[in-house]
Amino acid sequence: MKLETWELLSYIVTVFGFPLAIFAFMIEQRKERENEDEEVYQLLTADYTDFLKLVMANPDLQLRSNCEITSLTEEQQERKLVIFEILISLFERAYLLSYDEKMSNKQLRRWRSWEDFMSEWCEREDFRKILPRLLQGEDPDFAAHIKQLAAKFSA
């Protein structure tokens, strides 16, 4: 082959191949991010399932009922506080790892499931009462977000 032919082929590769390689790289990066997001979601969901097992292991606290028990012993109150602390820690982790102001549709669907969990707990008056104490030292953006959710159920 002549030098001109090789030169022409190198221009064709440069003009078409290089942008195509960049495009393929970008698509691969996007898939990787989506896989990472899905993995984080699955891990957080597994943690929430473990939390629900903890709730089930403490039926005397009636944490899944809508009524607040007012006659808890000191030991029961302590267990309830610790369980709520674990829950807030889980919610904060979900917020920090999943929430973003600019989310794709998939990310938004995942995040809304976490907001549903948070709202479900914010419906509980006993949870709302202790929420300021639970949020001490937590991420300020997360604290503002869950307070806003809880405010929907107050009054």
C-alpha positions as a Markdown table, in Angstrom:
| # | Residue | x | y | z |
|---|---|---|---|---|
| 1 | Met | 0.0 | 0.0 | 0.0 |
| 2 | Lys | 1.1 | 3.5 | -0.7 |
| 3 | Leu | 1.8 | 6.1 | 1.9 |
| 4 | Glu | -1.3 | 8.1 | 0.8 |
| 5 | Thr | -3.5 | 5.1 | 1.5 |
| 6 | Trp | -2.2 | 4.6 | 5.0 |
| 7 | Glu | -2.6 | 8.3 | 5.6 |
| 8 | Leu | -6.2 | 8.2 | 4.4 |
| 9 | Leu | -6.9 | 5.2 | 6.6 |
| 10 | Ser | -5.4 | 6.9 | 9.7 |
| 11 | Tyr | -7.6 | 10.0 | 9.0 |
| 12 | Ile | -10.7 | 7.7 | 8.7 |
| 13 | Val | -9.8 | 6.0 | 12.0 |
| 14 | Thr | -9.2 | 9.4 | 13.7 |
| 15 | Val | -12.4 | 10.9 | 12.4 |
| 16 | Phe | -14.7 | 7.9 | 13.0 |
| 17 | Gly | -12.9 | 5.5 | 15.3 |
| 18 | Phe | -11.9 | 7.9 | 18.1 |
| 19 | Pro | -15.3 | 9.5 | 18.7 |
| 20 | Leu | -16.9 | 6.0 | 18.5 |
| 21 | Ala | -14.4 | 4.8 | 21.2 |
| 22 | Ile | -15.3 | 7.8 | 23.4 |
| 23 | Phe | -19.0 | 7.1 | 22.9 |
| 24 | Ala | -18.5 | 3.4 | 23.8 |
| 25 | Phe | -16.5 | 4.3 | 26.9 |
| 26 | Met | -19.2 | 6.7 | 28.0 |
| 27 | Ile | -21.9 | 4.1 | 27.6 |
| 28 | Glu | -19.8 | 1.6 | 29.6 |
| 29 | Gln | -19.3 | 4.1 | 32.4 |
| 30 | Arg | -23.0 | 4.8 | 32.6 |
| 31 | Lys | -23.8 | 1.1 | 32.8 |
| 32 | Glu | -21.2 | 0.8 | 35.5 |
| 33 | Arg | -22.7 | 3.6 | 37.5 |
| 34 | Glu | -26.2 | 2.1 | 37.2 |
| 35 | Asn | -24.9 | -1.3 | 38.4 |
| 36 | Glu | -23.2 | 0.4 | 41.4 |
| 37 | Asp | -26.5 | 2.3 | 42.2 |
| 38 | Glu | -28.4 | -1.0 | 42.0 |
| 39 | Glu | -25.9 | -2.7 | 44.3 |
| 40 | Val | -26.1 | 0.1 | 46.8 |
| 41 | Tyr | -29.9 | -0.1 | 46.7 |
| 42 | Gln | -29.9 | -3.8 | 47.2 |
| 43 | Leu | -27.5 | -3.6 | 50.2 |
| 44 | Leu | -29.6 | -0.9 | 51.8 |
| 45 | Thr | -32.8 | -2.8 | 51.2 |
| 46 | Ala | -31.1 | -5.9 | 52.8 |
| 47 | Asp | -30.2 | -3.7 | 55.8 |
| 48 | Tyr | -33.8 | -2.5 | 56.1 |
| 49 | Thr | -35.0 | -6.1 | 56.0 |
| 50 | Asp | -32.6 | -6.9 | 58.8 |
| 51 | Phe | -34.0 | -3.9 | 60.7 |
| 52 | Leu | -37.5 | -5.2 | 60.3 |
| 53 | Lys | -36.3 | -8.5 | 61.7 |
| 54 | Leu | -35.1 | -6.6 | 64.7 |
| 55 | Val | -38.6 | -5.0 | 65.0 |
| 56 | Met | -40.2 | -8.4 | 64.8 |
| 57 | Ala | -37.8 | -9.7 | 67.5 |
| 58 | Asn | -39.3 | -7.0 | 69.9 |
| 59 | Pro | -43.0 | -7.5 | 69.6 |
| 60 | Asp | -43.7 | -6.1 | 73.1 |
| 61 | Leu | -42.7 | -2.6 | 71.7 |
| 62 | Gln | -45.5 | -2.9 | 69.0 |
| 63 | Leu | -43.4 | -0.9 | 66.6 |
| 64 | Arg | -45.5 | -1.9 | 63.6 |
| 65 | Ser | -48.8 | -0.9 | 65.1 |
| 66 | Asn | -50.2 | 2.6 | 64.7 |
| 67 | Cys | -50.9 | 3.2 | 68.3 |
| 68 | Glu | -48.3 | 4.3 | 70.8 |
| 69 | Ile | -47.9 | 2.3 | 74.0 |
| 70 | Thr | -47.7 | 4.6 | 76.9 |
| 71 | Ser | -46.9 | 2.1 | 79.6 |
| 72 | Leu | -43.5 | 0.9 | 78.6 |
| 73 | Thr | -41.0 | -0.1 | 81.2 |
| 74 | Glu | -37.6 | 1.7 | 81.3 |
| 75 | Glu | -36.0 | -1.3 | 79.7 |
| 76 | Gln | -38.6 | -1.3 | 76.9 |
| 77 | Gln | -38.2 | 2.5 | 76.4 |
| 78 | Glu | -34.4 | 2.0 | 76.1 |
| 79 | Arg | -34.8 | -0.8 | 73.5 |
| 80 | Lys | -37.2 | 1.4 | 71.6 |
| 81 | Leu | -34.8 | 4.3 | 71.6 |
| 82 | Val | -32.0 | 2.1 | 70.3 |
| 83 | Ile | -34.2 | 0.7 | 67.6 |
| 84 | Phe | -35.1 | 4.2 | 66.5 |
| 85 | Glu | -31.5 | 5.2 | 66.5 |
| 86 | Ile | -30.6 | 2.2 | 64.3 |
| 87 | Leu | -33.5 | 3.2 | 62.0 |
| 88 | Ile | -32.3 | 6.9 | 61.7 |
| 89 | Ser | -28.8 | 5.7 | 61.0 |
| 90 | Leu | -30.1 | 3.5 | 58.2 |
| 91 | Phe | -32.3 | 6.3 | 56.8 |
| 92 | Glu | -29.4 | 8.7 | 56.8 |
| 93 | Arg | -27.2 | 6.2 | 55.0 |
| 94 | Ala | -29.9 | 5.7 | 52.4 |
| 95 | Tyr | -30.2 | 9.5 | 52.0 |
| 96 | Leu | -26.4 | 10.0 | 51.7 |
| 97 | Leu | -26.0 | 7.2 | 49.2 |
| 98 | Ser | -29.2 | 7.5 | 47.2 |
| 99 | Tyr | -30.5 | 11.0 | 47.2 |
| 100 | Asp | -29.5 | 13.6 | 44.7 |
| 101 | Glu | -31.2 | 16.7 | 43.4 |
| 102 | Lys | -30.8 | 15.5 | 39.8 |
| 103 | Met | -31.8 | 11.9 | 39.6 |
| 104 | Ser | -32.6 | 9.6 | 36.7 |
| 105 | Asn | -36.0 | 8.0 | 36.6 |
| 106 | Lys | -34.5 | 4.8 | 38.0 |
| 107 | Gln | -32.8 | 6.6 | 40.8 |
| 108 | Leu | -35.9 | 8.5 | 41.6 |
| 109 | Arg | -38.0 | 5.3 | 41.8 |
| 110 | Arg | -35.4 | 3.8 | 44.2 |
| 111 | Trp | -35.4 | 7.0 | 46.3 |
| 112 | Arg | -39.1 | 7.2 | 46.5 |
| 113 | Ser | -39.2 | 3.7 | 48.1 |
| 114 | Trp | -36.9 | 5.1 | 50.8 |
| 115 | Glu | -39.1 | 8.1 | 51.2 |
| 116 | Asp | -42.1 | 5.8 | 51.6 |
| 117 | Phe | -40.3 | 3.9 | 54.4 |
| 118 | Met | -39.4 | 7.2 | 56.1 |
| 119 | Ser | -42.9 | 8.5 | 55.8 |
| 120 | Glu | -44.3 | 5.3 | 57.3 |
| 121 | Trp | -42.2 | 5.8 | 60.4 |
| 122 | Cys | -42.9 | 9.6 | 60.5 |
| 123 | Glu | -46.6 | 8.8 | 60.8 |
| 124 | Arg | -45.9 | 7.4 | 64.3 |
| 125 | Glu | -46.3 | 10.1 | 66.9 |
| 126 | Asp | -43.7 | 8.5 | 69.2 |
| 127 | Phe | -41.2 | 8.5 | 66.4 |
| 128 | Arg | -41.9 | 12.2 | 65.7 |
| 129 | Lys | -41.6 | 13.1 | 69.3 |
| 130 | Ile | -38.1 | 11.7 | 69.6 |
| 131 | Leu | -37.0 | 12.7 | 66.2 |
| 132 | Pro | -35.2 | 15.9 | 67.3 |
| 133 | Arg | -33.1 | 13.9 | 69.7 |
| 134 | Leu | -32.4 | 11.2 | 67.1 |
| 135 | Leu | -31.2 | 13.8 | 64.6 |
| 136 | Gln | -28.6 | 15.4 | 66.8 |
| 137 | Gly | -25.3 | 15.2 | 65.0 |
| 138 | Glu | -26.8 | 13.8 | 61.8 |
| 139 | Asp | -26.2 | 15.2 | 58.3 |
| 140 | Pro | -28.0 | 18.6 | 58.2 |
| 141 | Asp | -29.5 | 18.0 | 54.8 |
| 142 | Phe | -30.8 | 14.6 | 55.8 |
| 143 | Ala | -32.2 | 16.1 | 59.1 |
| 144 | Ala | -34.0 | 18.8 | 57.2 |
| 145 | His | -35.5 | 16.3 | 54.7 |
| 146 | Ile | -36.9 | 13.9 | 57.3 |
| 147 | Lys | -38.2 | 16.8 | 59.4 |
| 148 | Gln | -40.0 | 18.0 | 56.4 |
| 149 | Leu | -41.5 | 14.5 | 56.0 |
| 150 | Ala | -42.5 | 14.4 | 59.6 |
| 151 | Ala | -44.1 | 17.8 | 59.5 |
| 152 | Lys | -46.7 | 16.4 | 57.1 |
| 153 | Phe | -48.0 | 14.2 | 59.8 |
| 154 | Ser | -48.0 | 16.7 | 62.7 |
| 155 | Ala | -51.0 | 18.6 | 64.0 |
